[in-house]
Amino acid sequence: PNPDNSDYDDEDCFNFTLEGGTTYTIETTGDVDTIGYLYNSDQTLLLSNSDSGTDSNFLITYTPSSTGTYYLYVDDENDSYGEYNVVITAQ
């Protein structure tokens, strides 16, 4: 999917397995203004966030009900480009 329906986006997609019942914090760090979109394996949007993290980074907190594959789309806001890191922490 193209989360914001833009024709000119430079999105990155990551997939990973999350364990059911565990709470995860998913965020970016870096100088670029990012938006995060978390999808399940059916490509249903679960959560999105823009600026809840440090500076202009996103932060998503999610507890899946079951173990499975999840997809994170990271998009730049306002056509900002640069380097960033994705950090996933189990709590």
All heavy atoms as an XYZ file, in Angstrom:
712
protein
N       0.827     -1.206      0.000
C       0.000      0.000      0.000
C       0.857      1.250      0.000
O       2.021      1.209      0.360
C      -0.800     -0.119      1.280
C       0.010     -0.982      2.179
C       0.763     -1.911      1.276
N       0.283      2.317     -0.427
C       0.910      3.628     -0.365
C       0.123      4.402      0.688
O      -0.926      4.955      0.400
C       0.831      4.298     -1.732
C       1.591      5.590     -1.796
O       1.993      6.124     -0.781
N       1.768      6.104     -2.992
N       0.605      4.440      1.944
C      -0.206      4.959      3.053
C      -0.801      6.337      2.856
O      -1.920      6.571      3.256
C       0.763      4.940      4.236
C       1.735      3.886      3.898
C       1.885      3.954      2.399
N      -0.090      7.250      2.245
C      -0.663      8.597      2.114
C      -1.131      8.882      0.687
O      -1.440     10.011      0.358
C       0.311      9.660      2.612
C       1.549      9.764      1.745
O       1.655      9.043      0.745
O       2.418     10.579      2.084
N      -1.165      7.854     -0.147
C      -1.674      7.949     -1.513
C      -0.927      8.942     -2.390
O      -1.468      9.467     -3.346
C      -3.167      8.289     -1.499
C      -3.961      7.192     -0.840
O      -3.736      6.016     -1.112
N      -4.867      7.566      0.041
N       0.301      9.216     -2.107
C       1.090     10.133     -2.916
C       1.743      9.390     -4.067
O       2.161      8.255     -3.926
C       2.171     10.783     -2.046
O       3.062     11.519     -2.844
N       1.826     10.026     -5.210
C       2.466      9.418     -6.380
C       3.973      9.603     -6.374
O       4.664      9.001     -7.173
C       1.909     10.035     -7.663
C       0.450      9.646     -7.863
O       0.064      8.557     -7.401
O      -0.282     10.438     -8.477
N       4.504     10.446     -5.530
C       5.917     10.803     -5.589
C       6.642     10.509     -4.282
O       7.522     11.232     -3.888
C       6.062     12.292     -5.946
C       5.396     12.611     -7.244
C       4.154     13.227     -7.273
C       5.989     12.254     -8.447
C       3.524     13.498     -8.471
C       5.355     12.521     -9.649
C       4.129     13.144     -9.658
O       3.500     13.398    -10.844
N       6.243      9.475     -3.610
C       6.808      9.193     -2.302
C       8.011      8.275     -2.356
O       8.117      7.409     -3.211
C       5.770      8.536     -1.402
C       5.174      9.501     -0.420
O       5.764     10.565     -0.227
O       4.144      9.171      0.157
N       8.890      8.474     -1.399
C      10.025      7.587     -1.170
C       9.778      6.917      0.173
O      10.180      7.423      1.203
C      11.329      8.382     -1.160
C      12.517      7.492     -0.846
O      12.434      6.280     -1.099
O      13.525      8.005     -0.351
N       9.038      5.817      0.153
C       8.711      5.098      1.375
C       9.629      3.902      1.532
O      10.069      3.312      0.556
C       7.276      4.580      1.324
C       6.244      5.645      1.222
C       4.898      5.059      0.872
O       4.803      3.895      0.458
O       3.922      5.803      1.004
N       9.869      3.554      2.781
C      10.611      2.339      3.085
C       9.659      1.395      3.793
O       8.815      1.823      4.583
C      11.802      2.651      3.994
C      12.813      3.569      3.316
O      13.158      3.304      2.150
O      13.246      4.537      3.954
N       9.802      0.104      3.511
C       8.951     -0.898      4.139
C       9.821     -1.925      4.845
O      10.817     -2.391      4.293
C       8.073     -1.582      3.098
S       7.028     -2.880      3.809
N       9.429     -2.256      6.066
C      10.138     -3.256      6.866
C       9.115     -4.293      7.302
O       7.979     -3.951      7.626
C      10.751     -2.605      8.115
C      11.676     -1.463      7.799
C      11.183     -0.163      7.721
C      13.022     -1.682      7.570
C      12.026      0.902      7.425
C      13.875     -0.625      7.282
C      13.377      0.665      7.203
N       9.513     -5.569      7.328
C       8.624     -6.576      7.905
C       9.363     -7.301      9.010
O      10.578     -7.433      8.986
C       8.074     -7.535      6.850
C       9.124     -8.391      6.211
O       9.980     -8.957      6.886
N       9.072     -8.527      4.908
N       8.607     -7.726     10.001
C       9.194     -8.373     11.168
C       8.105     -9.160     11.870
O       6.909     -8.967     11.631
C       9.827     -7.343     12.118
C       8.987     -6.098     12.303
C       7.976     -6.058     13.229
C       9.228     -4.981     11.523
C       7.205     -4.919     13.390
C       8.471     -3.832     11.677
C       7.442     -3.805     12.617
N       8.506    -10.057     12.747
C       7.579    -10.866     13.536
C       7.478    -10.275     14.938
O       8.494     -9.978     15.568
C       8.063    -12.325     13.623
O       8.162    -12.851     12.298
C       7.108    -13.174     14.435
N       6.237    -10.102     15.386
C       5.984     -9.653     16.750
C       5.265    -10.772     17.489
O       4.413    -11.459     16.923
C       5.113     -8.390     16.762
C       5.675     -7.146     16.079
C       4.669     -5.994     16.171
C       7.004     -6.737     16.690
N       5.625    -10.958     18.763
C       5.000    -11.979     19.611
C       3.726    -11.450     20.235
O       3.698    -10.329     20.763
C       5.947    -12.396     20.737
C       6.893    -13.480     20.378
C       7.636    -13.999     21.598
O       7.016    -14.225     22.655
O       8.852    -14.151     21.470
N       2.690    -12.255     20.188
C       1.423    -11.882     20.806
C       1.576    -11.679     22.301
O       2.302    -12.404     22.967
N       0.911    -10.656     22.841
C       0.937    -10.379     24.265
C       2.107     -9.544     24.743
O       2.146     -9.143     25.901
N       3.058     -9.280     23.885
C       4.214     -8.447     24.239
C       3.981     -7.028     23.721
O       3.541     -6.849     22.594
C       5.514     -9.013     23.620
O       5.703    -10.349     24.098
C       6.715     -8.163     23.964
N       4.265     -6.042     24.543
C       4.130     -4.648     24.119
C       5.429     -4.188     23.478
O       6.510     -4.393     24.028
C       3.783     -3.745     25.315
O       2.531     -4.182     25.860
C       3.675     -2.280     24.900
N       5.309     -3.556     22.314
C       6.464     -3.073     21.556
C       6.377     -1.569     21.365
O       5.298     -1.018     21.163
C       6.512     -3.721     20.172
C       6.756     -5.201     20.212
C       5.696     -6.092     20.289
C       8.052     -5.713     20.184
C       5.917     -7.456     20.330
C       8.278     -7.082     20.232
C       7.201     -7.945     20.304
O       7.422     -9.299     20.359
N       7.529     -0.939     21.425
C       7.664      0.460     21.029
C       8.436      0.464     19.719
O       9.516     -0.116     19.630
C       8.425      1.271     22.090
O       7.694      1.223     23.312
C       8.588      2.717     21.658
N       7.860      1.100     18.713
C       8.464      1.186     17.389
C       8.638      2.666     17.085
O       7.669      3.431     17.126
C       7.570      0.519     16.326
C       7.248     -0.925     16.737
C       8.230      0.577     14.952
C       6.109     -1.553     15.955
N       9.876      3.072     16.809
C      10.128      4.497     16.607
C      11.300      4.700     15.655
O      12.048      3.776     15.365
C      10.416      5.179     17.931
C      11.650      4.649     18.638
C      11.833      5.242     20.024
O      11.600      6.447     20.202
O      12.221      4.481     20.926
N      11.417      5.918     15.183
C      12.597      6.298     14.409
C      13.423      7.280     15.206
O      12.918      7.986     16.083
C      12.225      6.936     13.055
O      11.319      8.020     13.270
C      11.626      5.922     12.101
N      14.714      7.300     14.888
C      15.626      8.303     15.414
C      16.350      8.907     14.217
O      16.517      8.248     13.192
C      16.658      7.700     16.389
O      17.437      6.724     15.700
C      15.969      7.063     17.589
N      16.741     10.141     14.322
C      17.462     10.801     13.240
C      16.917     12.186     12.987
O      16.005     12.658     13.669
N      17.465     12.828     11.957
C      17.130     14.223     11.669
C      15.966     14.408     10.703
O      15.475     15.512     10.548
C      18.358     14.941     11.100
C      19.470     15.040     12.131
O      19.155     15.090     13.334
O      20.650     15.048     11.729
N      15.533     13.349     10.033
C      14.462     13.482      9.050
C      13.098     13.361      9.748
O      12.948     12.630     10.718
C      14.618     12.433      7.916
C      14.424     11.034      8.440
C      13.711     12.724      6.756
N      12.126     14.131      9.284
C      10.772     14.130      9.826
C      10.032     12.922      9.258
O       9.756     12.870      8.062
C      10.075     15.434      9.438
C       8.765     15.641     10.154
O       8.347     14.754     10.925
O       8.136     16.687      9.934
N       9.711     11.929     10.107
C       9.135     10.681      9.619
C       7.714     10.462     10.116
O       7.299     10.992     11.145
C       9.982      9.476     10.070
O      10.090      9.499     11.492
C      11.357      9.483      9.436
N       6.984      9.659      9.340
C       5.650      9.183      9.698
C       5.709      7.663      9.634
O       6.268      7.099      8.682
C       4.580      9.683      8.713
C       4.624     11.199      8.572
C       3.192      9.219      9.146
C       3.760     11.724      7.440
N       5.144      6.974     10.616
C       5.133      5.518     10.631
C       3.728      4.970     10.489
O       2.777      5.507     11.060
N       3.599      3.899      9.689
C       2.329      3.209      9.472
C       2.548      1.732      9.769
O       3.372      1.088      9.113
C       1.858      3.352      8.027
C       1.676      4.776      7.567
C       2.728      5.480      6.989
C       0.444      5.412      7.699
C       2.565      6.787      6.556
C       0.275      6.719      7.265
C       1.327      7.404      6.693
O       1.172      8.691      6.262
N       1.831      1.175     10.739
C       1.959     -0.228     11.100
C       0.764     -1.004     10.557
O      -0.390     -0.664     10.838
C       2.039     -0.381     12.621
C       2.212     -1.809     13.140
C       3.576     -2.380     12.708
C       2.082     -1.840     14.664
N       1.062     -2.059      9.773
C       0.044     -2.916      9.165
C       0.210     -4.345      9.653
O       1.325     -4.777      9.956
C       0.202     -2.935      7.641
C      -0.187     -1.664      6.944
C       0.706     -0.607      6.842
C      -1.435     -1.530      6.348
C       0.360      0.560      6.185
C      -1.787     -0.365      5.685
C      -0.891      0.672      5.602
O      -1.230      1.831      4.955
N      -0.895     -5.097      9.664
C      -0.797     -6.522      9.948
C      -0.567     -7.284      8.642
O      -0.435     -6.673      7.570
C      -2.033     -7.030     10.701
C      -3.305     -6.946      9.889
O      -3.304     -6.723      8.682
N      -4.436     -7.119     10.573
N      -0.535     -8.617      8.710
C      -0.229     -9.421      7.529
C      -1.319     -9.357      6.465
O      -1.078     -9.676      5.301
C       0.030    -10.877      7.921
O      -1.117    -11.418      8.544
N      -2.515     -8.916      6.825
C      -3.599     -8.725      5.862
C      -3.558     -7.343      5.214
O      -4.475     -6.978      4.493
C      -4.959     -8.919      6.545
C      -5.172    -10.330      7.032
O      -4.640    -11.276      6.413
O      -5.877    -10.494      8.052
N      -2.514     -6.583      5.524
C      -2.346     -5.218      5.037
C      -3.439     -4.273      5.539
O      -3.833     -3.315      4.870
C      -2.260     -5.185      3.510
C      -1.020     -5.887      2.963
C       0.271     -5.160      3.375
O       0.425     -3.985      3.126
N       1.178     -5.887      3.999
N      -3.930     -4.553      6.767
C      -4.867     -3.665      7.438
C      -4.069     -2.698      8.297
O      -3.224     -3.121      9.090
C      -5.835     -4.472      8.334
O      -6.548     -5.393      7.520
C      -6.796     -3.558      9.070
N      -4.324     -1.406      8.123
C      -3.635     -0.396      8.916
C      -4.063     -0.516     10.376
O      -5.253     -0.454     10.693
C      -3.942      1.008      8.399
C      -3.310      2.172      9.168
C      -1.782      2.105      9.097
C      -3.815      3.496      8.616
N      -3.080     -0.702     11.259
C      -3.347     -0.824     12.687
C      -3.168      0.502     13.401
O      -4.014      0.910     14.200
C      -2.423     -1.875     13.312
C      -2.520     -3.275     12.721
C      -1.420     -4.168     13.281
C      -3.899     -3.864     12.987
N      -2.048      1.165     13.153
C      -1.725      2.437     13.807
C      -0.851      3.275     12.892
O      -0.091      2.739     12.079
C      -0.953      2.197     15.113
C      -1.686      1.490     16.245
C      -0.685      1.040     17.307
C      -2.707      2.426     16.865
N      -0.918      4.571     13.072
C       0.023      5.479     12.406
C       0.357      6.598     13.373
O      -0.407      6.889     14.296
C      -0.558      6.031     11.102
O      -1.679      6.846     11.370
N       1.519      7.211     13.154
C       1.937      8.289     14.033
C       2.949      9.159     13.312
O       3.709      8.675     12.479
C       2.548      7.733     15.320
C       2.882      8.838     16.287
O       4.002      9.326     16.285
N       1.913      9.245     17.088
N       2.979     10.427     13.670
C       3.907     11.344     13.035
C       4.948     11.900     14.000
O       6.126     11.725     13.782
C       3.144     12.493     12.375
O       4.031     13.406     11.788
N       4.544     12.566     15.045
C       5.505     13.329     15.837
C       5.483     13.023     17.340
O       5.834     13.884     18.148
C       5.262     14.830     15.643
C       5.616     15.292     14.247
O       6.522     14.708     13.645
O       4.961     16.229     13.749
N       5.130     11.826     17.747
C       5.097     11.517     19.177
C       6.459     11.158     19.749
O       6.630     11.086     20.954
C       4.127     10.362     19.460
O       2.811     10.788     19.236
N       7.417     10.894     18.881
C       8.759     10.533     19.338
C       9.611     11.761     19.569
O       9.130     12.898     19.624
N      10.903     11.558     19.688
C      11.859     12.636     19.898
C      11.955     13.500     18.645
O      12.009     12.986     17.530
C      13.240     12.053     20.235
O      13.114     11.194     21.369
C      14.247     13.153     20.541
N      12.006     14.793     18.818
C      12.058     15.761     17.711
C      10.877     15.516     16.787
O       9.756     15.532     17.226
C      13.401     15.695     16.989
C      14.570     16.071     17.893
O      14.392     16.959     18.758
O      15.647     15.468     17.750
N      11.127     15.254     15.520
C      10.027     15.067     14.563
C       9.926     13.611     14.125
O       9.518     13.312     13.009
C      10.226     15.985     13.358
O      11.482     15.725     12.758
N      10.272     12.690     14.996
C      10.190     11.264     14.704
C       8.881     10.688     15.226
O       8.274     11.228     16.142
C      11.357     10.522     15.365
C      12.677     10.876     14.727
O      13.012     10.371     13.678
N      13.422     11.778     15.355
N       8.455      9.570     14.630
C       7.236      8.934     15.111
C       7.551      7.954     16.231
O       8.677      7.506     16.399
C       6.480      8.239     13.971
C       7.093      6.949     13.502
C       6.862      5.767     14.184
C       7.871      6.915     12.361
C       7.421      4.570     13.743
C       8.430      5.737     11.912
C       8.201      4.562     12.615
N       6.508      7.603     16.987
C       6.604      6.593     18.033
C       5.264      5.867     18.079
O       4.217      6.506     18.205
C       6.899      7.225     19.386
C       7.074      6.221     20.530
C       8.251      6.638     21.407
C       5.815      6.121     21.352
N       5.304      4.558     17.911
C       4.106      3.719     17.959
C       4.300      2.710     19.079
O       5.344      2.068     19.161
C       3.888      2.991     16.615
C       3.557      3.994     15.505
C       2.808      1.920     16.748
C       3.494      3.382     14.112
N       3.296      2.551     19.925
C       3.296      1.507     20.946
C       2.159      0.551     20.610
O       1.019      0.984     20.401
C       3.093      2.101     22.350
O       4.156      3.030     22.612
C       3.121      1.024     23.409
N       2.494     -0.743     20.525
C       1.500     -1.721     20.076
C       1.698     -3.049     20.796
O       2.836     -3.495     20.981
C       1.620     -1.936     18.564
C       0.604     -2.882     18.004
C      -0.750     -2.567     18.001
C       0.997     -4.107     17.476
C      -1.685     -3.441     17.485
C       0.060     -4.995     16.955
C      -1.285     -4.653     16.972
O      -2.205     -5.522     16.464
N       0.590     -3.671     21.181
C       0.598     -5.007     21.778
C      -0.247     -5.920     20.895
O      -1.488     -5.856     20.939
C       0.022     -4.986     23.212
O       0.722     -4.021     23.994
C       0.143     -6.358     23.867
N       0.385     -6.753     20.074
C      -0.400     -7.657     19.222
C      -1.092     -8.738     20.051
O      -0.556     -9.194     21.060
C       0.640     -8.266     18.284
C       1.946     -8.090     18.965
C       1.824     -6.897     19.855
N      -2.270     -9.132     19.608
C      -2.988    -10.186     20.318
C      -2.448    -11.565     19.961
O      -2.602    -12.507     20.734
C      -4.483    -10.111     20.007
O      -4.703    -10.220     18.617
N      -1.824    -11.686     18.787
C      -1.249    -12.974     18.391
C       0.077    -12.745     17.669
O       0.325    -11.670     17.117
C      -2.214    -13.739     17.492
O      -2.483    -13.009     16.316
N       0.911    -13.764     17.686
C       2.204    -13.700     17.002
C       1.970    -13.690     15.496
O       1.120    -14.425     14.988
C       3.076    -14.906     17.407
O       3.281    -14.845     18.817
C       4.416    -14.892     16.691
N       2.716    -12.843     14.796
C       2.565    -12.791     13.347
C       3.533    -11.832     12.701
O       4.361    -11.200     13.366
N       3.414    -11.735     11.384
C       4.222    -10.820     10.596
C       3.521     -9.470     10.517
O       2.313     -9.399     10.250
C       4.442    -11.369      9.171
O       5.087    -12.643      9.273
C       5.298    -10.426      8.336
N       4.293     -8.419     10.738
C       3.779     -7.059     10.679
C       4.656     -6.256      9.739
O       5.822     -6.586      9.519
C       3.749     -6.440     12.082
C       2.740     -7.133     12.961
C       3.058     -8.309     13.624
C       1.459     -6.626     13.087
C       2.115     -8.969     14.397
C       0.510     -7.275     13.867
C       0.846     -8.446     14.515
O      -0.089     -9.098     15.266
N       4.083     -5.201      9.180
C       4.779     -4.361      8.209
C       4.786     -2.922      8.705
O       3.764     -2.406      9.147
C       4.085     -4.432      6.844
C       4.090     -5.826      6.289
C       3.075     -6.728      6.603
C       5.131     -6.261      5.481
C       3.094     -8.025      6.118
C       5.156     -7.553      4.987
C       4.138     -8.429      5.303
O       4.168     -9.714      4.833
N       5.942     -2.311      8.604
C       6.095     -0.915      8.980
C       6.505     -0.130      7.743
O       7.521     -0.427      7.115
C       7.180     -0.758     10.056
C       7.479      0.678     10.473
C       6.288      1.267     11.240
C       8.740      0.737     11.320
N       5.682      0.828      7.373
C       6.024      1.753      6.298
C       6.489      3.046      6.931
O       5.818      3.586      7.811
C       4.814      2.021      5.398
C       4.478      0.859      4.511
C       3.756     -0.229      4.983
C       4.900      0.842      3.186
C       3.459     -1.303      4.173
C       4.606     -0.231      2.365
C       3.880     -1.296      2.861
O       3.600     -2.365      2.045
N       7.635      3.529      6.496
C       8.182      4.790      6.998
C       8.198      5.762      5.833
O       8.752      5.471      4.767
C       9.604      4.614      7.578
C      10.159      5.952      8.049
C       9.602      3.602      8.713
N       7.586      6.893      6.043
C       7.476      7.919      5.020
C       8.077      9.211      5.556
O       8.122      9.430      6.768
C       6.003      8.131      4.679
C       5.780      8.847      3.366
O       6.765      9.186      2.687
O       4.607      9.075      3.013
N       8.532     10.051      4.647
C       9.031     11.366      5.042
C       7.874     12.350      4.990
O       6.973     12.219      4.189
C      10.152     11.820      4.107
C       9.689     11.889      2.668
O       9.720     10.850      1.976
O       9.266     12.982      2.233
N       7.908     13.293      5.884
C       6.883     14.331      5.891
C       7.448     15.584      5.235
O       8.604     15.934      5.450
C       6.442     14.628      7.319
C       5.207     15.464      7.377
C       4.501     15.368      8.717
O       5.063     14.809      9.666
O       3.376     15.869      8.792
N       6.639     16.234      4.422
C       7.033     17.478      3.759
C       8.244     17.297      2.856
O       9.091     18.183      2.756
C       7.308     18.576      4.797
C       6.102     18.833      5.658
O       4.982     18.849      5.166
N       6.321     19.010      6.944
N       8.333     16.125      2.196
C       9.438     15.840      1.275
C      10.807     16.046      1.898
O      11.743     16.487      1.239
C       9.316     16.683      0.002
C       8.126     16.262     -0.824
O       7.811     15.056     -0.829
O       7.499     17.128     -1.458
N      10.925     15.752      3.193
C      12.225     15.843      3.843
C      12.970     14.529      3.621
O      12.381     13.461      3.687
C      12.058     16.127      5.340
O      11.291     15.113      5.955
N      14.242     14.618      3.316
C      15.057     13.435      3.058
C      16.239     13.413      4.017
O      16.710     14.448      4.447
C      15.566     13.441      1.614
C      14.456     13.305      0.612
C      13.875     14.427      0.036
C      13.974     12.053      0.274
C      12.837     14.301     -0.874
C      12.938     11.914     -0.632
C      12.376     13.043     -1.205
O      11.350     12.907     -2.096
N      16.708     12.226      4.332
C      17.851     12.087      5.205
C      17.906     10.690      5.775
O      17.111      9.822      5.430
N      18.836     10.487      6.660
C      19.012      9.192      7.278
C      18.231      9.089      8.581
O      18.071     10.072      9.297
C      20.500      8.942      7.557
C      21.328      8.836      6.307
C      22.785      8.518      6.599
O      23.109      8.135      7.741
O      23.586      8.669      5.677
N      17.740      7.903      8.843
C      17.051      7.634     10.096
C      17.282      6.170     10.463
O      17.703      5.361      9.646
C      15.529      7.918      9.982
C      14.821      6.993      9.031
C      14.296      5.783      9.479
C      14.686      7.316      7.683
C      13.661      4.913      8.612
C      14.055      6.460      6.805
C      13.531      5.259      7.280
O      12.911      4.404      6.416
N      17.003      5.836     11.703
C      17.073      4.470     12.194
C      15.708      4.067     12.723
O      15.000      4.883     13.318
C      18.086      4.341     13.330
C      19.490      4.619     12.871
O      19.992      3.972     11.966
N      20.126      5.595     13.488
N      15.349      2.799     12.516
C      14.133      2.244     13.113
C      14.560      1.450     14.343
O      15.470      0.620     14.273
C      13.387      1.326     12.126
C      12.211      0.647     12.814
C      12.916      2.111     10.909
N      13.905      1.720     15.462
C      14.215      1.039     16.715
C      12.935      0.353     17.205
O      11.908      1.005     17.383
C      14.724      2.040     17.780
C      15.024      1.315     19.083
C      15.940      2.796     17.268
N      13.022     -0.966     17.428
C      11.897     -1.731     17.950
C      12.331     -2.301     19.294
O      13.326     -3.026     19.375
C      11.478     -2.856     17.000
C      11.098     -2.276     15.633
C      10.327     -3.661     17.602
C      10.806     -3.316     14.581
N      11.576     -1.967     20.332
C      11.922     -2.387     21.683
C      10.759     -3.140     22.303
O       9.625     -2.643     22.287
C      12.247     -1.155     22.550
O      13.236     -0.365     21.912
C      12.731     -1.572     23.927
N      11.018     -4.340     22.808
C      10.010     -5.091     23.554
C      10.027     -4.616     24.995
O      11.099     -4.446     25.587
C      10.285     -6.587     23.475
N       8.853     -4.389     25.545
C       8.775     -3.875     26.914
C       8.348     -4.956     27.871
O       7.701     -5.883     27.552
C       7.811     -2.702     26.989
C       8.233     -1.576     26.083
C       7.204     -0.454     26.064
O       6.140     -0.543     26.656
N       7.518      0.604     25.368
